[in-house]
C-alpha cells in the first residue's frame, strides 16, 4: 500500500522536494509546500506564480508559472492558456499549453488545445485533441 505522501505525489498533490544543494546551501532534507488552488476555488483572470503550483479547482483565463512546475490535479477544470517549465496533467485542460521542458498527460488527464514543448509524455488512457509541436529546449536564464 502506498504511503499517503506517495499517493498525493502520484495524484499531483502534496509536498515537493526542495533542490538538493551542497555544503553551505539548504539542508538536503528540507521541503517546501507548493502553491495550491483547492477543489472549491474558481479563479477567473491571469494567474501567475513564481513557485511550483498545483491546481485542483477551476481556472479560466491564463496561467503563467514560466520557470516552475504546474500540476493539474484530477479534479481540476482548466479553461486557460498555460505557460510553464513543466506541466503534469491529471485533470481537464481546454487551452494551449507551452512548456519549456515537458508536458506529461497522465491516465486521467485530457487536453483540448495545442501543445508546444521540448518533450511530451502521454500515458495510455489520456485524451488529446489538438496539435502537438516540439521545440528545442532553451537554457534557463542565469540568475
URHUHU-V103118 format. One record per residue. N is the residue number from 1. RES is the residue in one small letter. PHI is phi in degrees with one decimal (999 if undefined). NEAR is the number of other ideal C-beta (glycine too) atoms within 10 Angstrom. Layout:
n = {N/N}
res = {RES/RES}
phi = {PHI/PHI}
near = {NEAR/NEAR}
This chain:
n = {1/2/3/4/5/6/7/8/9/10/11/12/13/14/15/16/17/18/19/20/21/22/23/24/25/26/27/28/29/30/31/32/33/34/35/36/37/38/39/40/41/42/43/44/45/46/47/48/49/50/51/52/53/54/55/56/57/58/59/60/61/62/63/64/65/66/67/68/69/70/71/72/73/74/75/76/77/78/79/80/81/82/83/84/85/86/87/88/89/90/91/92/93/94/95/96/97/98/99/100/101/102/103/104/105/106/107/108/109/110/111/112/113/114/115/116/117/118/119/120/121/122/123/124/125/126/127/128/129/130/131/132/133/134/135/136/137/138/139/140/141/142/143}
res = {x/x/x/x/x/x/x/x/x/x/x/x/x/x/x/x/x/x/x/x/x/x/x/x/x/x/x/x/x/x/x/x/x/x/x/x/x/x/x/x/x/x/x/x/x/x/x/x/x/x/x/x/x/x/x/x/x/x/x/x/x/x/x/x/x/x/x/x/x/x/x/x/x/x/x/x/x/x/x/x/x/x/x/x/x/x/x/x/x/x/x/x/x/x/x/x/x/x/x/x/x/x/x/x/x/x/x/x/x/x/x/x/x/x/x/x/x/x/x/x/x/x/x/x/x/x/x/x/x/x/x/x/x/x/x/x/x/x/x/x/x/x/x}
phi = {999/-72.4/-68.5/-59.9/-64.0/-64.9/-63.5/-64.9/-63.4/-63.0/-85.8/88.3/-127.0/103.8/-104.9/-98.1/-72.3/-75.2/-59.6/-80.2/-124.6/-80.7/-57.7/88.0/-92.0/-68.6/-59.5/-65.4/-101.6/-65.6/-123.5/-136.2/-89.2/-82.9/-66.5/-140.1/-109.7/-73.2/-54.0/-85.4/-87.1/-118.2/-119.9/-122.5/132.4/-98.1/-105.2/-123.6/-146.4/-107.0/-148.6/-58.8/-140.1/-120.1/-120.9/-115.4/-98.3/-112.0/-129.0/-123.4/131.8/-144.5/-127.5/-130.9/-128.0/-43.0/-103.5/-136.4/-94.4/-118.6/-114.6/-97.4/-69.4/-64.6/-96.3/-75.4/-129.6/-106.8/-123.3/-157.1/-84.9/-118.4/-129.4/-158.4/-74.4/-136.8/-127.1/-115.7/-118.7/-108.1/-109.7/-106.1/-125.6/-118.8/150.2/-79.9/-125.1/-121.7/-124.5/-65.3/-105.9/-158.3/-117.4/-124.4/-100.8/-85.0/-60.7/-97.1/-87.4/-143.5/-131.7/-119.3/155.5/-83.0/-119.2/-126.3/-162.6/-68.1/-137.1/-136.5/-123.8/-129.4/-87.8/-54.0/104.0/-71.0/-119.1/-127.1/-140.3/150.7/-96.4/-123.2/-129.8/-102.7/-138.8/-72.4/-71.9/-91.3/-65.8/-67.3/-67.1/-76.7/-96.3}
near = {5/9/8/9/12/11/12/15/16/12/17/25/19/18/12/16/11/14/10/11/11/7/4/5/11/12/9/11/8/12/11/12/11/19/15/16/21/12/12/9/12/10/16/11/10/12/21/12/18/11/13/20/21/24/30/22/18/20/24/15/14/15/25/19/24/14/16/17/20/29/28/29/24/17/18/22/16/28/15/24/18/26/20/26/19/19/27/20/29/24/21/19/28/16/19/17/27/18/25/19/15/17/28/20/24/20/12/18/26/17/26/13/18/15/23/17/23/16/13/17/12/18/12/5/11/17/13/17/10/14/10/14/10/12/12/5/14/9/6/10/6/4/4}
